[in-house]
Amino acid sequence: MSSYKCAKCGEIIPSMPQGVIRCPSCANKILYKMRDNVTKDIKAR
Ligand SMILES: [Zn+2]
């Protein structure tokens, strides 16, 4: 799962239906794709 952050208002969208890439708050279509494995869920080897 990947989350998105709006480039305009900073709204974080935890999940997005396929084909619909739009901010629910301001309807901006420019979103940053965020990786959620930066600080958590790192598998130890
Ligand atoms: Zn927005």
mmCIF file of the protein (N, C-alpha, C, O) and its ligand, coordinates in Angstrom:
data_MODEL
# 
_entry.id   MODEL 
# 
loop_
_entity.id 
_entity.type 
_entity.pdbx_number_of_molecules 
1 polymer     1 
2 non-polymer 1 
# 
_entity_poly.entity_id                      1 
_entity_poly.type                           'polypeptide(L)' 
_entity_poly.nstd_linkage                   no 
_entity_poly.nstd_monomer                   no 
_entity_poly.pdbx_seq_one_letter_code       MSSYKCAKCGEIIPSMPQGVIRCPSCANKILYKMRDNVTKDIKAR 
_entity_poly.pdbx_seq_one_letter_code_can   MSSYKCAKCGEIIPSMPQGVIRCPSCANKILYKMRDNVTKDIKAR 
_entity_poly.pdbx_strand_id                 A 
# 
loop_
_entity_poly_seq.entity_id 
_entity_poly_seq.num 
_entity_poly_seq.mon_id 
_entity_poly_seq.hetero 
1 1  MET n 
1 2  SER n 
1 3  SER n 
1 4  TYR n 
1 5  LYS n 
1 6  CYS n 
1 7  ALA n 
1 8  LYS n 
1 9  CYS n 
1 10 GLY n 
1 11 GLU n 
1 12 ILE n 
1 13 ILE n 
1 14 PRO n 
1 15 SER n 
1 16 MET n 
1 17 PRO n 
1 18 GLN n 
1 19 GLY n 
1 20 VAL n 
1 21 ILE n 
1 22 ARG n 
1 23 CYS n 
1 24 PRO n 
1 25 SER n 
1 26 CYS n 
1 27 ALA n 
1 28 ASN n 
1 29 LYS n 
1 30 ILE n 
1 31 LEU n 
1 32 TYR n 
1 33 LYS n 
1 34 MET n 
1 35 ARG n 
1 36 ASP n 
1 37 ASN n 
1 38 VAL n 
1 39 THR n 
1 40 LYS n 
1 41 ASP n 
1 42 ILE n 
1 43 LYS n 
1 44 ALA n 
1 45 ARG n 
# 
loop_
_struct_asym.id 
_struct_asym.entity_id 
A 1 
B 2 
# 
loop_
_chem_comp.id 
_chem_comp.type 
_chem_comp.mon_nstd_flag 
ALA 'L-peptide linking' y 
ARG 'L-peptide linking' y 
ASN 'L-peptide linking' y 
ASP 'L-peptide linking' y 
CYS 'L-peptide linking' y 
GLN 'L-peptide linking' y 
GLU 'L-peptide linking' y 
GLY 'peptide linking'   y 
ILE 'L-peptide linking' y 
LEU 'L-peptide linking' y 
LYS 'L-peptide linking' y 
MET 'L-peptide linking' y 
PRO 'L-peptide linking' y 
SER 'L-peptide linking' y 
THR 'L-peptide linking' y 
TYR 'L-peptide linking' y 
VAL 'L-peptide linking' y 
ZN  non-polymer         . 
# 
_pdbx_entity_nonpoly.entity_id   2 
_pdbx_entity_nonpoly.name        ? 
_pdbx_entity_nonpoly.comp_id     ZN 
# 
_pdbx_nonpoly_scheme.asym_id         B 
_pdbx_nonpoly_scheme.entity_id       2 
_pdbx_nonpoly_scheme.mon_id          ZN 
_pdbx_nonpoly_scheme.ndb_seq_num     1 
_pdbx_nonpoly_scheme.pdb_seq_num     101 
_pdbx_nonpoly_scheme.auth_seq_num    101 
_pdbx_nonpoly_scheme.pdb_mon_id      ZN 
_pdbx_nonpoly_scheme.auth_mon_id     ZN 
_pdbx_nonpoly_scheme.pdb_strand_id   A 
_pdbx_nonpoly_scheme.pdb_ins_code    . 
# 
loop_
_atom_site.group_PDB 
_atom_site.id 
_atom_site.type_symbol 
_atom_site.label_atom_id 
_atom_site.label_alt_id 
_atom_site.label_comp_id 
_atom_site.label_asym_id 
_atom_site.label_entity_id 
_atom_site.label_seq_id 
_atom_site.pdbx_PDB_ins_code 
_atom_site.Cartn_x 
_atom_site.Cartn_y 
_atom_site.Cartn_z 
_atom_site.occupancy 
_atom_site.B_iso_or_equiv 
_atom_site.pdbx_formal_charge 
_atom_site.auth_seq_id 
_atom_site.auth_comp_id 
_atom_site.auth_asym_id 
_atom_site.auth_atom_id 
_atom_site.pdbx_PDB_model_num 
ATOM   1   N  N  . MET A 1 1  ? 0.842   -1.198  0.000   1.00 0.00 ? 1   MET A N  1 
ATOM   2   C  CA . MET A 1 1  ? 0.000   0.000   0.000   1.00 0.00 ? 1   MET A CA 1 
ATOM   3   C  C  . MET A 1 1  ? 0.872   1.241   0.000   1.00 0.00 ? 1   MET A C  1 
ATOM   4   O  O  . MET A 1 1  ? 1.881   1.305   0.702   1.00 0.00 ? 1   MET A O  1 
ATOM   5   N  N  . SER A 1 2  ? 0.485   2.200   -0.774  1.00 0.00 ? 2   SER A N  1 
ATOM   6   C  CA . SER A 1 2  ? 1.217   3.451   -0.805  1.00 0.00 ? 2   SER A CA 1 
ATOM   7   C  C  . SER A 1 2  ? 0.246   4.601   -0.561  1.00 0.00 ? 2   SER A C  1 
ATOM   8   O  O  . SER A 1 2  ? -0.914  4.546   -0.969  1.00 0.00 ? 2   SER A O  1 
ATOM   9   N  N  . SER A 1 3  ? 0.728   5.626   0.099   1.00 0.00 ? 3   SER A N  1 
ATOM   10  C  CA . SER A 1 3  ? -0.125  6.766   0.388   1.00 0.00 ? 3   SER A CA 1 
ATOM   11  C  C  . SER A 1 3  ? 0.348   7.962   -0.424  1.00 0.00 ? 3   SER A C  1 
ATOM   12  O  O  . SER A 1 3  ? 1.463   7.979   -0.946  1.00 0.00 ? 3   SER A O  1 
ATOM   13  N  N  . TYR A 1 4  ? -0.513  8.950   -0.518  1.00 0.00 ? 4   TYR A N  1 
ATOM   14  C  CA . TYR A 1 4  ? -0.201  10.126  -1.311  1.00 0.00 ? 4   TYR A CA 1 
ATOM   15  C  C  . TYR A 1 4  ? -0.359  11.384  -0.480  1.00 0.00 ? 4   TYR A C  1 
ATOM   16  O  O  . TYR A 1 4  ? -1.168  11.440  0.446   1.00 0.00 ? 4   TYR A O  1 
ATOM   17  N  N  . LYS A 1 5  ? 0.415   12.376  -0.821  1.00 0.00 ? 5   LYS A N  1 
ATOM   18  C  CA . LYS A 1 5  ? 0.298   13.664  -0.165  1.00 0.00 ? 5   LYS A CA 1 
ATOM   19  C  C  . LYS A 1 5  ? 0.035   14.727  -1.221  1.00 0.00 ? 5   LYS A C  1 
ATOM   20  O  O  . LYS A 1 5  ? 0.711   14.785  -2.248  1.00 0.00 ? 5   LYS A O  1 
ATOM   21  N  N  . CYS A 1 6  ? -0.947  15.557  -0.953  1.00 0.00 ? 6   CYS A N  1 
ATOM   22  C  CA . CYS A 1 6  ? -1.310  16.595  -1.917  1.00 0.00 ? 6   CYS A CA 1 
ATOM   23  C  C  . CYS A 1 6  ? -0.213  17.652  -1.990  1.00 0.00 ? 6   CYS A C  1 
ATOM   24  O  O  . CYS A 1 6  ? 0.314   18.093  -0.968  1.00 0.00 ? 6   CYS A O  1 
ATOM   25  N  N  . ALA A 1 7  ? 0.119   18.046  -3.210  1.00 0.00 ? 7   ALA A N  1 
ATOM   26  C  CA . ALA A 1 7  ? 1.176   19.036  -3.393  1.00 0.00 ? 7   ALA A CA 1 
ATOM   27  C  C  . ALA A 1 7  ? 0.672   20.454  -3.135  1.00 0.00 ? 7   ALA A C  1 
ATOM   28  O  O  . ALA A 1 7  ? 1.464   21.389  -3.018  1.00 0.00 ? 7   ALA A O  1 
ATOM   29  N  N  . LYS A 1 8  ? -0.636  20.604  -3.048  1.00 0.00 ? 8   LYS A N  1 
ATOM   30  C  CA . LYS A 1 8  ? -1.207  21.934  -2.907  1.00 0.00 ? 8   LYS A CA 1 
ATOM   31  C  C  . LYS A 1 8  ? -1.564  22.252  -1.465  1.00 0.00 ? 8   LYS A C  1 
ATOM   32  O  O  . LYS A 1 8  ? -1.137  23.271  -0.923  1.00 0.00 ? 8   LYS A O  1 
ATOM   33  N  N  . CYS A 1 9  ? -2.353  21.375  -0.844  1.00 0.00 ? 9   CYS A N  1 
ATOM   34  C  CA . CYS A 1 9  ? -2.839  21.664  0.504   1.00 0.00 ? 9   CYS A CA 1 
ATOM   35  C  C  . CYS A 1 9  ? -2.197  20.772  1.550   1.00 0.00 ? 9   CYS A C  1 
ATOM   36  O  O  . CYS A 1 9  ? -2.397  20.981  2.747   1.00 0.00 ? 9   CYS A O  1 
ATOM   37  N  N  . GLY A 1 10 ? -1.430  19.781  1.120   1.00 0.00 ? 10  GLY A N  1 
ATOM   38  C  CA . GLY A 1 10 ? -0.734  18.931  2.070   1.00 0.00 ? 10  GLY A CA 1 
ATOM   39  C  C  . GLY A 1 10 ? -1.587  17.846  2.669   1.00 0.00 ? 10  GLY A C  1 
ATOM   40  O  O  . GLY A 1 10 ? -1.188  17.206  3.642   1.00 0.00 ? 10  GLY A O  1 
ATOM   41  N  N  . GLU A 1 11 ? -2.743  17.630  2.110   1.00 0.00 ? 11  GLU A N  1 
ATOM   42  C  CA . GLU A 1 11 ? -3.616  16.576  2.601   1.00 0.00 ? 11  GLU A CA 1 
ATOM   43  C  C  . GLU A 1 11 ? -2.989  15.215  2.334   1.00 0.00 ? 11  GLU A C  1 
ATOM   44  O  O  . GLU A 1 11 ? -2.499  14.951  1.236   1.00 0.00 ? 11  GLU A O  1 
ATOM   45  N  N  . ILE A 1 12 ? -3.007  14.372  3.326   1.00 0.00 ? 12  ILE A N  1 
ATOM   46  C  CA . ILE A 1 12 ? -2.457  13.036  3.157   1.00 0.00 ? 12  ILE A CA 1 
ATOM   47  C  C  . ILE A 1 12 ? -3.586  12.061  2.883   1.00 0.00 ? 12  ILE A C  1 
ATOM   48  O  O  . ILE A 1 12 ? -4.520  11.924  3.673   1.00 0.00 ? 12  ILE A O  1 
ATOM   49  N  N  . ILE A 1 13 ? -3.482  11.388  1.753   1.00 0.00 ? 13  ILE A N  1 
ATOM   50  C  CA . ILE A 1 13 ? -4.487  10.407  1.368   1.00 0.00 ? 13  ILE A CA 1 
ATOM   51  C  C  . ILE A 1 13 ? -3.916  9.023   1.620   1.00 0.00 ? 13  ILE A C  1 
ATOM   52  O  O  . ILE A 1 13 ? -2.999  8.603   0.915   1.00 0.00 ? 13  ILE A O  1 
ATOM   53  N  N  . PRO A 1 14 ? -4.427  8.315   2.591   1.00 0.00 ? 14  PRO A N  1 
ATOM   54  C  CA . PRO A 1 14 ? -3.831  7.032   2.942   1.00 0.00 ? 14  PRO A CA 1 
ATOM   55  C  C  . PRO A 1 14 ? -3.969  5.996   1.845   1.00 0.00 ? 14  PRO A C  1 
ATOM   56  O  O  . PRO A 1 14 ? -3.039  5.227   1.599   1.00 0.00 ? 14  PRO A O  1 
ATOM   57  N  N  . SER A 1 15 ? -5.100  5.963   1.191   1.00 0.00 ? 15  SER A N  1 
ATOM   58  C  CA . SER A 1 15 ? -5.287  4.985   0.127   1.00 0.00 ? 15  SER A CA 1 
ATOM   59  C  C  . SER A 1 15 ? -6.089  5.622   -0.991  1.00 0.00 ? 15  SER A C  1 
ATOM   60  O  O  . SER A 1 15 ? -6.924  6.495   -0.757  1.00 0.00 ? 15  SER A O  1 
ATOM   61  N  N  . MET A 1 16 ? -5.827  5.178   -2.201  1.00 0.00 ? 16  MET A N  1 
ATOM   62  C  CA . MET A 1 16 ? -6.455  5.794   -3.360  1.00 0.00 ? 16  MET A CA 1 
ATOM   63  C  C  . MET A 1 16 ? -7.008  4.710   -4.271  1.00 0.00 ? 16  MET A C  1 
ATOM   64  O  O  . MET A 1 16 ? -6.290  3.775   -4.627  1.00 0.00 ? 16  MET A O  1 
ATOM   65  N  N  . PRO A 1 17 ? -8.265  4.820   -4.650  1.00 0.00 ? 17  PRO A N  1 
ATOM   66  C  CA . PRO A 1 17 ? -8.807  3.862   -5.624  1.00 0.00 ? 17  PRO A CA 1 
ATOM   67  C  C  . PRO A 1 17 ? -8.044  3.941   -6.929  1.00 0.00 ? 17  PRO A C  1 
ATOM   68  O  O  . PRO A 1 17 ? -7.550  5.006   -7.296  1.00 0.00 ? 17  PRO A O  1 
ATOM   69  N  N  . GLN A 1 18 ? -7.944  2.853   -7.617  1.00 0.00 ? 18  GLN A N  1 
ATOM   70  C  CA . GLN A 1 18 ? -7.186  2.834   -8.859  1.00 0.00 ? 18  GLN A CA 1 
ATOM   71  C  C  . GLN A 1 18 ? -7.850  3.711   -9.908  1.00 0.00 ? 18  GLN A C  1 
ATOM   72  O  O  . GLN A 1 18 ? -9.062  3.652   -10.116 1.00 0.00 ? 18  GLN A O  1 
ATOM   73  N  N  . GLY A 1 19 ? -7.040  4.517   -10.559 1.00 0.00 ? 19  GLY A N  1 
ATOM   74  C  CA . GLY A 1 19 ? -7.546  5.364   -11.625 1.00 0.00 ? 19  GLY A CA 1 
ATOM   75  C  C  . GLY A 1 19 ? -8.015  6.717   -11.139 1.00 0.00 ? 19  GLY A C  1 
ATOM   76  O  O  . GLY A 1 19 ? -8.260  7.617   -11.942 1.00 0.00 ? 19  GLY A O  1 
ATOM   77  N  N  . VAL A 1 20 ? -8.144  6.872   -9.821  1.00 0.00 ? 20  VAL A N  1 
ATOM   78  C  CA . VAL A 1 20 ? -8.600  8.157   -9.291  1.00 0.00 ? 20  VAL A CA 1 
ATOM   79  C  C  . VAL A 1 20 ? -7.473  8.761   -8.470  1.00 0.00 ? 20  VAL A C  1 
ATOM   80  O  O  . VAL A 1 20 ? -7.300  8.443   -7.293  1.00 0.00 ? 20  VAL A O  1 
ATOM   81  N  N  . ILE A 1 21 ? -6.716  9.630   -9.107  1.00 0.00 ? 21  ILE A N  1 
ATOM   82  C  CA . ILE A 1 21 ? -5.626  10.278  -8.409  1.00 0.00 ? 21  ILE A CA 1 
ATOM   83  C  C  . ILE A 1 21 ? -5.990  11.742  -8.233  1.00 0.00 ? 21  ILE A C  1 
ATOM   84  O  O  . ILE A 1 21 ? -5.695  12.583  -9.082  1.00 0.00 ? 21  ILE A O  1 
ATOM   85  N  N  . ARG A 1 22 ? -6.630  12.022  -7.128  1.00 0.00 ? 22  ARG A N  1 
ATOM   86  C  CA . ARG A 1 22 ? -7.076  13.391  -6.891  1.00 0.00 ? 22  ARG A CA 1 
ATOM   87  C  C  . ARG A 1 22 ? -7.221  13.620  -5.397  1.00 0.00 ? 22  ARG A C  1 
ATOM   88  O  O  . ARG A 1 22 ? -7.616  12.732  -4.641  1.00 0.00 ? 22  ARG A O  1 
ATOM   89  N  N  . CYS A 1 23 ? -6.890  14.838  -4.998  1.00 0.00 ? 23  CYS A N  1 
ATOM   90  C  CA . CYS A 1 23 ? -7.033  15.179  -3.583  1.00 0.00 ? 23  CYS A CA 1 
ATOM   91  C  C  . CYS A 1 23 ? -8.519  15.325  -3.240  1.00 0.00 ? 23  CYS A C  1 
ATOM   92  O  O  . CYS A 1 23 ? -9.239  16.043  -3.935  1.00 0.00 ? 23  CYS A O  1 
ATOM   93  N  N  . PRO A 1 24 ? -8.986  14.661  -2.189  1.00 0.00 ? 24  PRO A N  1 
ATOM   94  C  CA . PRO A 1 24 ? -10.398 14.754  -1.804  1.00 0.00 ? 24  PRO A CA 1 
ATOM   95  C  C  . PRO A 1 24 ? -10.758 16.109  -1.211  1.00 0.00 ? 24  PRO A C  1 
ATOM   96  O  O  . PRO A 1 24 ? -11.935 16.454  -1.119  1.00 0.00 ? 24  PRO A O  1 
ATOM   97  N  N  . SER A 1 25 ? -9.762  16.867  -0.813  1.00 0.00 ? 25  SER A N  1 
ATOM   98  C  CA . SER A 1 25 ? -10.048 18.147  -0.171  1.00 0.00 ? 25  SER A CA 1 
ATOM   99  C  C  . SER A 1 25 ? -10.134 19.291  -1.177  1.00 0.00 ? 25  SER A C  1 
ATOM   100 O  O  . SER A 1 25 ? -11.085 20.074  -1.152  1.00 0.00 ? 25  SER A O  1 
ATOM   101 N  N  . CYS A 1 26 ? -9.144  19.389  -2.060  1.00 0.00 ? 26  CYS A N  1 
ATOM   102 C  CA . CYS A 1 26 ? -9.094  20.531  -2.977  1.00 0.00 ? 26  CYS A CA 1 
ATOM   103 C  C  . CYS A 1 26 ? -9.132  20.105  -4.437  1.00 0.00 ? 26  CYS A C  1 
ATOM   104 O  O  . CYS A 1 26 ? -9.028  20.944  -5.332  1.00 0.00 ? 26  CYS A O  1 
ATOM   105 N  N  . ALA A 1 27 ? -9.281  18.797  -4.685  1.00 0.00 ? 27  ALA A N  1 
ATOM   106 C  CA . ALA A 1 27 ? -9.390  18.263  -6.045  1.00 0.00 ? 27  ALA A CA 1 
ATOM   107 C  C  . ALA A 1 27 ? -8.141  18.518  -6.871  1.00 0.00 ? 27  ALA A C  1 
ATOM   108 O  O  . ALA A 1 27 ? -8.195  18.542  -8.101  1.00 0.00 ? 27  ALA A O  1 
ATOM   109 N  N  . ASN A 1 28 ? -7.025  18.707  -6.199  1.00 0.00 ? 28  ASN A N  1 
ATOM   110 C  CA . ASN A 1 28 ? -5.776  18.860  -6.917  1.00 0.00 ? 28  ASN A CA 1 
ATOM   111 C  C  . ASN A 1 28 ? -5.282  17.497  -7.401  1.00 0.00 ? 28  ASN A C  1 
ATOM   112 O  O  . ASN A 1 28 ? -5.401  16.493  -6.698  1.00 0.00 ? 28  ASN A O  1 
ATOM   113 N  N  . LYS A 1 29 ? -4.739  17.480  -8.584  1.00 0.00 ? 29  LYS A N  1 
ATOM   114 C  CA . LYS A 1 29 ? -4.304  16.205  -9.161  1.00 0.00 ? 29  LYS A CA 1 
ATOM   115 C  C  . LYS A 1 29 ? -2.811  15.973  -9.011  1.00 0.00 ? 29  LYS A C  1 
ATOM   116 O  O  . LYS A 1 29 ? -2.295  14.923  -9.393  1.00 0.00 ? 29  LYS A O  1 
ATOM   117 N  N  . ILE A 1 30 ? -2.131  16.945  -8.461  1.00 0.00 ? 30  ILE A N  1 
ATOM   118 C  CA . ILE A 1 30 ? -0.695  16.775  -8.278  1.00 0.00 ? 30  ILE A CA 1 
ATOM   119 C  C  . ILE A 1 30 ? -0.444  16.252  -6.874  1.00 0.00 ? 30  ILE A C  1 
ATOM   120 O  O  . ILE A 1 30 ? -0.592  16.980  -5.892  1.00 0.00 ? 30  ILE A O  1 
ATOM   121 N  N  . LEU A 1 31 ? -0.069  15.008  -6.788  1.00 0.00 ? 31  LEU A N  1 
ATOM   122 C  CA . LEU A 1 31 ? 0.139   14.377  -5.502  1.00 0.00 ? 31  LEU A CA 1 
ATOM   123 C  C  . LEU A 1 31 ? 1.525   13.775  -5.440  1.00 0.00 ? 31  LEU A C  1 
ATOM   124 O  O  . LEU A 1 31 ? 2.064   13.284  -6.432  1.00 0.00 ? 31  LEU A O  1 
ATOM   125 N  N  . TYR A 1 32 ? 2.083   13.827  -4.248  1.00 0.00 ? 32  TYR A N  1 
ATOM   126 C  CA . TYR A 1 32 ? 3.359   13.165  -4.038  1.00 0.00 ? 32  TYR A CA 1 
ATOM   127 C  C  . TYR A 1 32 ? 3.102   11.744  -3.562  1.00 0.00 ? 32  TYR A C  1 
ATOM   128 O  O  . TYR A 1 32 ? 2.254   11.505  -2.702  1.00 0.00 ? 32  TYR A O  1 
ATOM   129 N  N  . LYS A 1 33 ? 3.820   10.838  -4.115  1.00 0.00 ? 33  LYS A N  1 
ATOM   130 C  CA . LYS A 1 33 ? 3.686   9.463   -3.685  1.00 0.00 ? 33  LYS A CA 1 
ATOM   131 C  C  . LYS A 1 33 ? 4.625   9.214   -2.518  1.00 0.00 ? 33  LYS A C  1 
ATOM   132 O  O  . LYS A 1 33 ? 5.829   9.456   -2.594  1.00 0.00 ? 33  LYS A O  1 
ATOM   133 N  N  . MET A 1 34 ? 4.041   8.727   -1.446  1.00 0.00 ? 34  MET A N  1 
ATOM   134 C  CA . MET A 1 34 ? 4.817   8.558   -0.222  1.00 0.00 ? 34  MET A CA 1 
ATOM   135 C  C  . MET A 1 34 ? 5.101   7.076   0.009   1.00 0.00 ? 34  MET A C  1 
ATOM   136 O  O  . MET A 1 34 ? 4.253   6.209   -0.201  1.00 0.00 ? 34  MET A O  1 
ATOM   137 N  N  . ARG A 1 35 ? 6.314   6.830   0.445   1.00 0.00 ? 35  ARG A N  1 
ATOM   138 C  CA . ARG A 1 35 ? 6.660   5.461   0.820   1.00 0.00 ? 35  ARG A CA 1 
ATOM   139 C  C  . ARG A 1 35 ? 6.425   5.283   2.317   1.00 0.00 ? 35  ARG A C  1 
ATOM   140 O  O  . ARG A 1 35 ? 6.825   6.124   3.122   1.00 0.00 ? 35  ARG A O  1 
ATOM   141 N  N  . ASP A 1 36 ? 5.788   4.207   2.670   1.00 0.00 ? 36  ASP A N  1 
ATOM   142 C  CA . ASP A 1 36 ? 5.464   3.990   4.079   1.00 0.00 ? 36  ASP A CA 1 
ATOM   143 C  C  . ASP A 1 36 ? 6.407   2.986   4.727   1.00 0.00 ? 36  ASP A C  1 
ATOM   144 O  O  . ASP A 1 36 ? 6.136   2.472   5.813   1.00 0.00 ? 36  ASP A O  1 
ATOM   145 N  N  . ASN A 1 37 ? 7.494   2.719   4.063   1.00 0.00 ? 37  ASN A N  1 
ATOM   146 C  CA . ASN A 1 37 ? 8.426   1.755   4.649   1.00 0.00 ? 37  ASN A CA 1 
ATOM   147 C  C  . ASN A 1 37 ? 9.730   2.435   5.072   1.00 0.00 ? 37  ASN A C  1 
ATOM   148 O  O  . ASN A 1 37 ? 10.779  1.798   5.172   1.00 0.00 ? 37  ASN A O  1 
ATOM   149 N  N  . VAL A 1 38 ? 9.637   3.725   5.313   1.00 0.00 ? 38  VAL A N  1 
ATOM   150 C  CA . VAL A 1 38 ? 10.851  4.453   5.648   1.00 0.00 ? 38  VAL A CA 1 
ATOM   151 C  C  . VAL A 1 38 ? 11.252  4.212   7.093   1.00 0.00 ? 38  VAL A C  1 
ATOM   152 O  O  . VAL A 1 38 ? 12.416  3.953   7.399   1.00 0.00 ? 38  VAL A O  1 
ATOM   153 N  N  . THR A 1 39 ? 10.267  4.302   7.971   1.00 0.00 ? 39  THR A N  1 
ATOM   154 C  CA . THR A 1 39 ? 10.592  4.206   9.390   1.00 0.00 ? 39  THR A CA 1 
ATOM   155 C  C  . THR A 1 39 ? 10.095  2.910   10.017  1.00 0.00 ? 39  THR A C  1 
ATOM   156 O  O  . THR A 1 39 ? 10.553  2.513   11.089  1.00 0.00 ? 39  THR A O  1 
ATOM   157 N  N  . LYS A 1 40 ? 9.154   2.254   9.341   1.00 0.00 ? 40  LYS A N  1 
ATOM   158 C  CA . LYS A 1 40 ? 8.574   1.064   9.931   1.00 0.00 ? 40  LYS A CA 1 
ATOM   159 C  C  . LYS A 1 40 ? 8.619   -0.098  8.953   1.00 0.00 ? 40  LYS A C  1 
ATOM   160 O  O  . LYS A 1 40 ? 8.881   0.065   7.762   1.00 0.00 ? 40  LYS A O  1 
ATOM   161 N  N  . ASP A 1 41 ? 8.360   -1.251  9.490   1.00 0.00 ? 41  ASP A N  1 
ATOM   162 C  CA . ASP A 1 41 ? 8.206   -2.450  8.683   1.00 0.00 ? 41  ASP A CA 1 
ATOM   163 C  C  . ASP A 1 41 ? 9.450   -2.761  7.859   1.00 0.00 ? 41  ASP A C  1 
ATOM   164 O  O  . ASP A 1 41 ? 9.365   -3.218  6.719   1.00 0.00 ? 41  ASP A O  1 
ATOM   165 N  N  . ILE A 1 42 ? 10.578  -2.508  8.449   1.00 0.00 ? 42  ILE A N  1 
ATOM   166 C  CA . ILE A 1 42 ? 11.824  -2.882  7.790   1.00 0.00 ? 42  ILE A CA 1 
ATOM   167 C  C  . ILE A 1 42 ? 12.232  -4.274  8.270   1.00 0.00 ? 42  ILE A C  1 
ATOM   168 O  O  . ILE A 1 42 ? 12.444  -4.498  9.462   1.00 0.00 ? 42  ILE A O  1 
ATOM   169 N  N  . LYS A 1 43 ? 12.334  -5.164  7.358   1.00 0.00 ? 43  LYS A N  1 
ATOM   170 C  CA . LYS A 1 43 ? 12.658  -6.513  7.727   1.00 0.00 ? 43  LYS A CA 1 
ATOM   171 C  C  . LYS A 1 43 ? 14.137  -6.623  8.096   1.00 0.00 ? 43  LYS A C  1 
ATOM   172 O  O  . LYS A 1 43 ? 15.023  -6.188  7.361   1.00 0.00 ? 43  LYS A O  1 
ATOM   173 N  N  . ALA A 1 44 ? 14.357  -7.207  9.231   1.00 0.00 ? 44  ALA A N  1 
ATOM   174 C  CA . ALA A 1 44 ? 15.736  -7.373  9.679   1.00 0.00 ? 44  ALA A CA 1 
ATOM   175 C  C  . ALA A 1 44 ? 16.342  -8.599  9.009   1.00 0.00 ? 44  ALA A C  1 
ATOM   176 O  O  . ALA A 1 44 ? 15.724  -9.660  8.920   1.00 0.00 ? 44  ALA A O  1 
ATOM   177 N  N  . ARG A 1 45 ? 17.545  -8.417  8.551   1.00 0.00 ? 45  ARG A N  1 
ATOM   178 C  CA . ARG A 1 45 ? 18.215  -9.551  7.916   1.00 0.00 ? 45  ARG A CA 1 
ATOM   179 C  C  . ARG A 1 45 ? 19.426  -9.968  8.719   1.00 0.00 ? 45  ARG A C  1 
ATOM   180 O  O  . ARG A 1 45 ? 20.123  -10.911 8.341   1.00 0.00 ? 45  ARG A O  1 
HETATM 181 ZN ZN . ZN  B 2 .  ? -5.246  19.048  -1.708  1.00 0.00 2 101 ZN  A ZN 1 
# 
